[in-house]
Amino acid sequence: MKERNLILPGNPRYQPKEMVSCFGYDNLYGKVAAVEIATLQTLGEIGVIPGEALAEFLPSIIEDILAISTTEVDKIEREVTHHDIRAWVRKAQEIINKKLARWVHIPLTSYDVIDTGRILQFRKAYQHALNPSISEVIELFIDLVKRFADQIQIGRTHGGHALPITVGFWLATILNRIVYNWQQMDLYSNGLVGKISGAVGAHNAQIGLKFTGSNKGKTFEQRVLDKLELCPARISTQILPPEPLGYFLFSCSMLSATFAQLGRDCRHLMRSEIAEVAESFEKEQVGSSTMAHKRNPVNFENLEGMWIKTKNELGKVLDTLISEHQRDLVGSSVARDFPIILINLQQQLNTLLRKNKDGVPFLSRITFHKDACQRNFKMSSNLILAEPLYIALQMAGYPRDAHELVNRELVPIAKKRNMLLVEVLEEFAKRDSELNIVMNAIPKEVWELLHCPESYTGDAEEVALEIVAYAEKEITNLTYIRKE
């Protein structure tokens, strides 16, 4: 056999090996062949194809049909048929014995095999590549959340210091999104359907066949798709209704965005002036072609960049949600790019799972600097309890707007003198008897909290661990095949 061209759709730089069996160029007709084979077998079962002809449909012949390469089909299409599926049929007929060859592609239309074959490709890519990779990433995330569930970190809104959280809580927000989007991917992958409904979707040629066997209440379409472990679309034109695959690809894109969120968060936290996060830097790695001191966030940037690629690929899916009448050719070339969405997602997963020479995945090699987290936290620790302070004052009976008091009067002095807000309040209360009465009405435990910014983390640690438990449950529910 000649060497096969296994390049994946999209940029040749991004070629995750897990996707090659599904979308490698010379493997693209494998699932087309699977649909044609199931159809021939069904024709034999219902008595349309004579038994002696079907008896020569040996496993070795089936194997050869499944191995028909895209390159071979392309050659016949260019030189003879100018039609891709009729080119595949010619190639298959060269392999099959003459008695059976005449039955190839009866009673099918091109998109019975193309659309259904495409669904089989996407389902395999999810079940055998994406699903186990997602499971592995989640397991690594669970470990990170557990390890850093209680490590203090300043929360940030609008780019500025907000309220205290923990590193584990931040990571748990990402983990929650990963699990949710995985659930949606699994749901929509199970909703993928096939079609064997003919040139306009009305099963015209199938009804015209004179079946000699009993169909036991099942249609020809159902019988073929049963062999492929697919359900038929409730109704179709020459092409499948676009929604099942569209929703599946959208869910894949949503998960891609979640990994991009991780990439963006880490990339910003890796800035020199923040330095709470760092990528691992391997022994012979280079950060810059000229600035030898640089340690660039190459993997974090790649996570976000792959999402930008995916977002634009999703636009092609949206463009093919409409077609003219029962079918036109406008979307056929566009749909050939749909696998890029899964390829990009697998690339992101592989970035997180890629092991160094010691066998440690990248995700486990990310450093979360405790000292930097503490340093950054202390930069504004004297101010970040503005929220509980104003609420405590208001609840203790402060007659005016406590938010205005804290915002306009206490914060400027606390900033200037590097004091806790509550310490400034104590000074104010010495000169204001009304404020002193209110201050003394604040419960003791709240008063102690106002002197300890590190304690104002809410339920960050508890919620982070709840997300861990949720993720552990979903791994059990959703993992299809675990990698060896």
BELGIUR-V282987 format. One record per pair of residues at least 4 apart in sequence whose ideal C-beta (glycine too) atoms are under 7 Angstrom apart, sorted by the first residue. I is the first residue (numbers start at 0). J is the second residue. Records with the same first field share a line. If there is no record, write none. Layout:
BEGIN
I=J ; J
END
This chain:
BEGIN
3=25 ; 68
4=24 ; 25 ; 70
5=19 ; 23 ; 24 ; 25 ; 26
6=11 ; 14 ; 23 ; 24
7=14 ; 18 ; 19 ; 22 ; 23 ; 342
8=22 ; 335 ; 336 ; 338 ; 339 ; 342
9=13 ; 339 ; 342
13=342 ; 343 ; 346
15=342 ; 345 ; 346 ; 349
17=128 ; 132 ; 345
18=22 ; 124 ; 128 ; 341 ; 342 ; 345
19=23
20=26
21=120 ; 123 ; 124
22=27 ; 120 ; 338 ; 342
24=69
25=68 ; 69 ; 70
27=69
28=32 ; 67 ; 69 ; 72 ; 87
29=33 ; 65
30=34 ; 116 ; 119 ; 120
31=35 ; 87 ; 112 ; 113 ; 116
32=36 ; 64 ; 65 ; 67
33=37 ; 65 ; 116 ; 119 ; 227
34=38 ; 111 ; 112 ; 115 ; 116 ; 227
35=39 ; 91 ; 103 ; 104 ; 112
36=40 ; 61 ; 64
37=41 ; 223 ; 226 ; 227
38=42 ; 107 ; 223
39=43 ; 48 ; 56 ; 102 ; 103
40=44 ; 226
41=45 ; 219 ; 222 ; 223 ; 226
42=47 ; 48 ; 102
43=48 ; 53
44=212
45=210 ; 211 ; 212 ; 214
46=210 ; 211 ; 212
47=208 ; 210 ; 211
48=52 ; 53 ; 99 ; 102
50=54
52=98 ; 99
53=99
55=96 ; 98 ; 99
56=60 ; 61 ; 99
58=62
59=63
60=64 ; 94 ; 95
61=65
62=66
63=94
64=91 ; 94
67=71 ; 72 ; 87 ; 90 ; 91
69=73
70=74
71=75 ; 90
72=76 ; 83 ; 86 ; 87 ; 90
73=77
74=78
75=79 ; 80 ; 86 ; 89 ; 90
76=80 ; 81 ; 82 ; 83 ; 86
79=86 ; 89
80=85 ; 86 ; 89
82=86
83=87
84=88 ; 109 ; 112 ; 113
85=89
86=90
87=91
88=92 ; 103 ; 104
89=93
91=95 ; 103
92=100 ; 103
95=99 ; 100 ; 103
96=100
106=197 ; 204 ; 205 ; 208
107=111 ; 112 ; 195
108=197 ; 198 ; 237
109=113
110=114 ; 237 ; 238 ; 326
111=115 ; 194 ; 195 ; 196 ; 197
112=116
113=117
114=118 ; 194 ; 238 ; 239
115=119 ; 193 ; 194 ; 195 ; 227 ; 229
116=120
117=121
118=122 ; 191 ; 192 ; 193 ; 229 ; 244
119=123 ; 227
120=124
121=125 ; 191 ; 244 ; 247 ; 341
122=126 ; 188 ; 191
123=127
124=128 ; 129 ; 341
125=129 ; 130 ; 184 ; 188
126=130 ; 479 ; 480
127=480
128=132 ; 345
129=133 ; 341 ; 344 ; 345
130=134 ; 478 ; 479 ; 480
131=135 ; 478 ; 479 ; 480 ; 481 ; 482
132=136 ; 345 ; 348 ; 352
133=137 ; 181 ; 348
134=138 ; 474 ; 478 ; 481
135=139 ; 352 ; 482
136=140 ; 177 ; 348 ; 351 ; 352 ; 362
137=141 ; 174 ; 177 ; 178 ; 470 ; 474
138=142 ; 474
139=143 ; 360 ; 362 ; 363
140=144 ; 170 ; 174 ; 177
141=145 ; 467 ; 470 ; 471
142=146
143=147 ; 170
144=148 ; 167 ; 170 ; 171 ; 174 ; 463 ; 466 ; 467
145=467
147=165 ; 166 ; 167 ; 170 ; 367
148=165 ; 167 ; 460 ; 463 ; 464
149=165 ; 167 ; 460
150=165 ; 166 ; 167 ; 367 ; 369 ; 372
151=163 ; 165 ; 372 ; 373 ; 376 ; 453 ; 456
152=164 ; 165 ; 166 ; 169 ; 275 ; 372 ; 376
153=160 ; 163 ; 375 ; 376 ; 379
154=161 ; 162 ; 163 ; 164
155=159 ; 160 ; 161
156=161
160=378 ; 379 ; 383
162=383 ; 386 ; 455
163=376 ; 383 ; 452 ; 453 ; 455 ; 456
164=168 ; 169 ; 456 ; 459
165=456 ; 459 ; 460 ; 463
166=170 ; 367 ; 372
167=171 ; 460 ; 463
168=172 ; 459 ; 462 ; 463
170=174
171=175 ; 462 ; 463 ; 466
172=176
173=177 ; 257 ; 260 ; 261
174=178 ; 466 ; 470
175=179 ; 466
176=180 ; 257
177=181 ; 254 ; 257
178=182 ; 469 ; 470 ; 473
179=183
180=184 ; 250 ; 253 ; 254 ; 257
181=185 ; 254 ; 477
182=186 ; 473 ; 477
183=187 ; 250 ; 253
184=188 ; 247 ; 250 ; 251 ; 254
185=189 ; 477
186=190
187=243 ; 246 ; 247 ; 250
188=247
190=243
191=243 ; 244 ; 247
192=229 ; 230 ; 231 ; 232 ; 239 ; 243
193=224 ; 227 ; 229 ; 231
194=231 ; 232 ; 235 ; 239
195=219 ; 220 ; 223 ; 224
196=200 ; 202 ; 220 ; 235
197=201 ; 202 ; 203 ; 204 ; 205
198=203 ; 237
199=203 ; 236 ; 237 ; 325
200=234 ; 235 ; 236 ; 237 ; 325
202=206 ; 220
203=207
204=208
205=219
210=214
214=218 ; 222
217=221 ; 222
219=223
220=224 ; 231
221=225 ; 231
224=229 ; 230 ; 231
232=239 ; 240
235=239 ; 240
236=325 ; 326
237=325 ; 326
238=322 ; 326
241=245 ; 319 ; 320
242=246
243=247
244=248
245=249 ; 316 ; 320
246=250
247=251
248=252 ; 313 ; 316 ; 337 ; 340
249=253 ; 313
250=254
251=255 ; 340 ; 341 ; 344
252=256 ; 309 ; 310 ; 313 ; 340
253=257
254=258 ; 344
255=259 ; 305 ; 306 ; 309 ; 343 ; 344 ; 347
256=260 ; 306
258=262 ; 302 ; 306 ; 347
259=263 ; 302 ; 303 ; 306
260=264
261=265 ; 302
262=266 ; 299 ; 300 ; 302 ; 303
263=267 ; 303
264=268
265=269 ; 276 ; 296 ; 299 ; 365
266=296 ; 299 ; 300 ; 303
267=273
268=273 ; 275 ; 276
269=276 ; 277 ; 278 ; 296 ; 299
273=375
274=368 ; 371
275=367 ; 368 ; 371 ; 372 ; 375
276=365 ; 366 ; 367
277=366 ; 368
278=296 ; 298 ; 299 ; 365
279=355 ; 361 ; 364
280=284 ; 294
281=355
286=293 ; 294 ; 295
287=291 ; 293 ; 295
296=300
297=301
298=302 ; 350 ; 361
299=303
300=304
301=305 ; 350
302=347 ; 350
303=307
304=308
305=309 ; 343 ; 346 ; 347
306=310
307=311
308=312 ; 343
309=313 ; 340 ; 343 ; 344
312=336 ; 339 ; 340
313=317 ; 340
314=318
315=319 ; 333 ; 336
316=337
318=333
319=330 ; 333 ; 334
322=326 ; 327 ; 329 ; 330
323=327
330=334
338=342
339=343
340=344
341=345
342=346
343=347
344=348
345=349
346=350
347=351
348=352
349=353
350=361
351=360 ; 361 ; 362
352=360 ; 362
353=360 ; 361
354=358 ; 359 ; 360
355=359 ; 364
359=363 ; 364
368=372
369=373
370=374
371=375
372=376
373=377
376=380
379=383
380=452
381=413 ; 417 ; 418 ; 419 ; 420
382=410 ; 413 ; 414 ; 420
383=452
384=388 ; 420 ; 449 ; 452 ; 455
385=389 ; 405 ; 410 ; 420
386=390
387=391 ; 448 ; 449 ; 455
388=392 ; 405 ; 420 ; 421 ; 424 ; 449
389=393 ; 401 ; 402 ; 405
390=394
391=395 ; 441 ; 445 ; 449
392=397 ; 401 ; 437
393=397 ; 401
395=437 ; 440 ; 441
396=437 ; 440
397=401 ; 437
399=404
400=404
401=405
402=406
403=407
404=408 ; 409
405=409 ; 410 ; 420
406=410
409=413 ; 420 ; 423 ; 424
410=414 ; 420
411=415
412=416 ; 423
413=418 ; 419 ; 420 ; 423
418=422 ; 423
419=450
420=424
421=425 ; 449 ; 450
422=426
423=427
424=428 ; 438
427=431 ; 434
428=434 ; 435 ; 438
431=435
432=436
433=437
434=438
435=439
436=440
441=445 ; 446
442=446
443=447
444=448
445=449
447=451
448=454 ; 455
456=460
458=462
459=463
460=464
461=465
462=466
463=467
464=468
465=469
466=470
467=471
468=472
469=473
470=474
472=476
473=477
474=478
END
